[in-house]
Amino acid sequence: MSGVCAGRVVVVTGAGRGLGRAHALAFAAEGARVVVNDVGAALDGSGGSGGPAGDVVEEIRAAGGEAVADGEDVADWGGAGRLVAHAVEEFGRLDVLVNNAGILRDRMLVSLDEAEWDAVLRVHLKGHAALLHHAAAYWRAQVKAGRPVDARVINTSSGAGLLGSVGQGSYSTAKAGILGLTLVAAAELARYRVTVNAIAPAARTRMTEAAFAEAMAVPDGGFDAMAPENVSPLVVWLGSAESAEVTGRVFEVDGGRIVVADGWRPGPSVDQGRRWSPGELGAVVPELLAKAAPPEPVYGS
Ligand SMILES: NC(=O)c1ccc[n+]([C@@H]2O[C@H](COP(=O)([O-])OP(=O)(O)OC[C@H]3O[C@@H](n4cnc5c(N)ncnc54)[C@H](O)[C@@H]3O)[C@@H](O)[C@H]2O)c1
């Protein structure tokens, strides 16, 4: 198959449904060979089934593409290693890792339950870190063996990670952590010719269709801005050889919109060259804040 990712081998995690499914289909349509990973869990991460991943593989093959299903849990350290090995065994190499798998267990902080906190951090944050680790080790070994590497990682954050979201303390924390991990990974893996970027998508999936029913509704006619398929073209381009110069960036993406998310950067500052006393700061901090851009509102506040 021809296309911007012709011949590339891509792992998409959580690709049995929603955004990951759309990414897997879009990569295959652009000529990539795809490992469709998904545990087939419920939205809260419970249960599991090979059905969703297998269905996406069938769809890709029916359209003339190449794909294989994988049922590893991305947050199992050894499982993440087996997923990378699966891609190499099946298709001979790995070029692109799309970290997308995720779950939700929304709670206000006052009602937070320890197990729920752990479950959300585990799938999103440890899931990203485990796969980054094993993919990085694979690419470093390739470089050491003298084989060419031109690889990509696309991580999945969220507006909740960029701005915070009421009732989603664990999810916002995990998604903000993924932004930090993206910056570090981009800096560390550049020497192996691996780029690492992140997206903050918005689309109609089981994660959003009930909670944001109005915003996610299918329009009567015209452009269906919240279709998950609208997010995938940027992910596929970031996975292609064309995006070699783009790394350490975060993109908000939905409908036909692509926004470069400008991260934390130094704002107004003051330095008096000696230690402050607390009593001096009442005059200094408000003055600094008056010169700074006002903060973006937290979602749901
Ligand atoms: N839908 C949105 O508007 C939106 C917005 C911001 C961020 N996101 C993020 O996009 C990603 C995809 O979400 P979605 O909306 O498509 O949700 P979804 O529930 O439709 O898909 C997530 C998939 O991940 C799989 N999964 C869960 N835990 C897994 C694990 N441990 N290992 C492997 N697979 C696992 C699930 O079985 C499911 O098929 C998530 O990281 C989510 O946080 C989505």
The ligand as a Gaussian input file, in Angstrom:
#p B3LYP/6-31G(d) Opt

LIG

0 1
 N      -12.282000      11.207000      23.742000
 C      -11.769000      12.372000      24.049000
 O      -12.347000      13.451000      23.814000
 C      -10.425000      12.444000      24.721000
 C       -9.967000      13.694000      25.175000
 C       -8.716000      13.790000      25.745000
 C       -7.912000      12.656000      25.845000
 N       -8.397000      11.444000      25.420000
 C       -7.502000      10.285000      25.559000
 O       -7.491000       9.564000      24.341000
 C       -7.194000       8.187000      24.612000
 C       -8.233000       7.299000      23.953000
 O       -9.489000       7.514000      24.586000
 P      -10.896000       7.222000      23.894000
 O      -11.706000       8.438000      24.110000
 O      -10.708000       6.679000      22.543000
 O      -11.440000       6.106000      24.919000
 P      -11.980000       4.608000      24.697000
 O      -12.443000       4.150000      26.024000
 O      -12.936000       4.588000      23.545000
 O      -10.677000       3.790000      24.236000
 C       -9.643000       3.464000      25.139000
 C       -9.212000       2.034000      24.838000
 O       -8.078000       1.734000      25.682000
 C       -8.192000       0.365000      26.070000
 N       -7.413000       0.138000      27.301000
 C       -7.723000       0.527000      28.571000
 N       -6.784000       0.117000      29.436000
 C       -5.851000      -0.558000      28.704000
 C       -4.633000      -1.222000      29.039000
 N       -4.203000      -1.256000      30.331000
 N       -3.911000      -1.792000      28.046000
 C       -4.355000      -1.768000      26.755000
 N       -5.518000      -1.174000      26.389000
 C       -6.245000      -0.559000      27.345000
 C       -9.683000       0.153000      26.287000
 O      -10.040000      -1.229000      26.227000
 C      -10.282000       0.997000      25.138000
 O      -10.552000       0.212000      24.002000
 C       -7.141000       8.069000      26.141000
 O       -5.804000       8.142000      26.586000
 C       -7.920000       9.277000      26.605000
 O       -7.581000       9.659000      27.917000
 C       -9.618000      11.307000      24.868000

